[in-house]
Amino acid sequence: MIETDGFGIAVAAFIVITLAVGVFAGRLVKNSGKRLIVAGKSLPLAMVGTMLAAQAVDGNSSLGNVALVFEFGFWAGAVIPLGLGSCLLVTAAFYAKPLNKMSMITLPDFYFRRFGNGAEGISGTLMIISFLVLVAGNLAASGFILEVVFGIDYFWGVLISALVIVAYTIAGGLFASAYTNLFQVYLAIGSFWAGFLFFAGGFSDVPWDVIYNNAPPEFMDLSGLYDIANGALINWGAILALGLGDIVALDFMERVFSANSPKTARKGALMGGALTIFTVVPTSMLGIVAFYYLPGDTLPDLALPLLSTEFMPFAIGAAILMGVIGASMSTASGGLLAISSVISRNMMQRIIRRRWMGKPNWSDSKLLIVTRVVIAPMMIVGSIIAYFVPAPGIYLILAFDIVFAGAFAPLTFGLFWKKANMPAAIASLIVGSVVRFIFFFTMPEEWAGLDTMIPPVIAFVLFIVVALATQNKYPGKTRHDVRDYVPPEEDVIAGEDLKHFKDGSEAMPGGNGSSNSFGPDEGVINKNAM
């Protein structure tokens, strides 16, 4: 039986408004797959910056932050917004402008253009796995909130969230996120600060110094950053996984690609990073507040919903719940759309249909239909993960451990090193990911954190060694100029991104020229040798 107290009514109304705005935004899609996935590369600064902040300030980072602080101390949770905010600042400094300029639809498009189908397929697979985990984490966060405010079973909370997300993602795609984020993320950030100041300002029934000093000393000192016994390795691993690994994030890059210019993309990433870092203090300190008010056996993931409903004024508590569930749904929607677009565009259209089967390209409207069809089964998979392994904070870090280990080195070297080539990319993608997988089972618990930090270092070193060793046969410079090449829109939509690059010598089978099944460079060498 659903309870309909003030919190329940507020959250229900907010979900209905979010659904209505998201579905209405579907009118902007205009029967175009490109407009569904990246909003036609048309969004202004305010929307790009807001969407990037919303992807960072979501259920994973807010509920997860409070839960980790409640259980392990300040730094265990604070590393999440610190890492995500740092990621957006690094993206603004180095990645946003060149990637936006290339006019791509999905992030695996870069791996295809720079390294070929093999790298595209492997990177796309890694990103799909990582984002199923991300979607699951945000579904879990939404499910926990609905469980608390409606008094329903967690299963129904996840199911309701999934149905709402699927509806407005299919209808409006990235436009739905753009317009719903405008009222979701600022409500969330404002309410986090209001909740923190309610306790810190002495407006609750307990003085702030009593709440603060109730936490064990190791919860609040800097030992979480230098003492291995207090989780320093884990915390630094999380900062690196989120701060660097999240650069290889489908949802972040989807928003970078949607900006109407490279300059807007850079400024949007700066704006999103600043807004995210602005949440470090309030969300993390609410974990300390929860440690004071809630019993020690409280399920950590319920700490923020319980704190909001039982110990805050109604207006503040309701705003936090609405903001978090809105941001969670938005991030889940963005992740779901990103997964589906990679499957439809990179896997089904370019690799299976064009490369393996040699069939004609899809039209823009056909890409739209296939992407929408894929959304539902991907949400089913994410919902199953969310139901059986509900852990929002852990999900967020794990999701980007996966891509940080293997996919970060090829992206970075592919953009900034002329000798980056296909064999190095394949080796880095495979070995980095496999090493991370092995460490998951073999790394001693006392060294947890190193399992996050070591694999990317191995991948970087291996990339350099393999690239230098294979330059004669696979010269990286043959594809380095692709970062400055802007394909015609019709080529991008058709998946023939390189049809007119270097006189068509890099086109897919059936296009102007040919390329080999392993990567771009070998085709160029063979051509030049003729």
Buried (B, 14 or more C-beta within 10 A) or exposed (E): EEEEEEBBEBBBEBBEBBBEBBBBBBEBBBEBBBBBBBBBBBBEBEBBBBBBBBBBBBBBBBBBBBBBBBBBBBBBBBBBBBBBBBBBBBBBEBBBBBBBBBBBBBBBBBBBBBBBBBBBBBBBBBBBBBBBBBBBBBBBBBBBBBBBBBEBEBEBBBBBBBEBBBBBBBBBBBBBBBBBBBBBBBBBBBBBBBBBBBBBEEEBEBEBEEBBEBBEEBBBBEBBBEBBEBBBBBBBBBBBBBBBBBBBBBBBBBBBBBBBBBBBBBBBBBBBBBBBBBBBBBBBBBBBBBBBBBEEEBBBBBBBBBBBBEBBBEEBBBBBBBBBBBBBBBBBBBBBBBBBBBBBBBBBBBBEBBBEEEEEBBBBEBBBBBBBEBBBEBBEBBBBBBBEEBBBBBBBBBBBBBBBBBBBBBBBBBBEBBBBBBBBBBBBBBBBBBBBBEBEEEBEEEEBBBBBBBBBEBBBEBBBEBBEEBBEEBBBEBBBEBBEBEBEEEBBBBBBBBBBBBEBBBBBBBBBBBBBEBBBBBBBBEBEEE
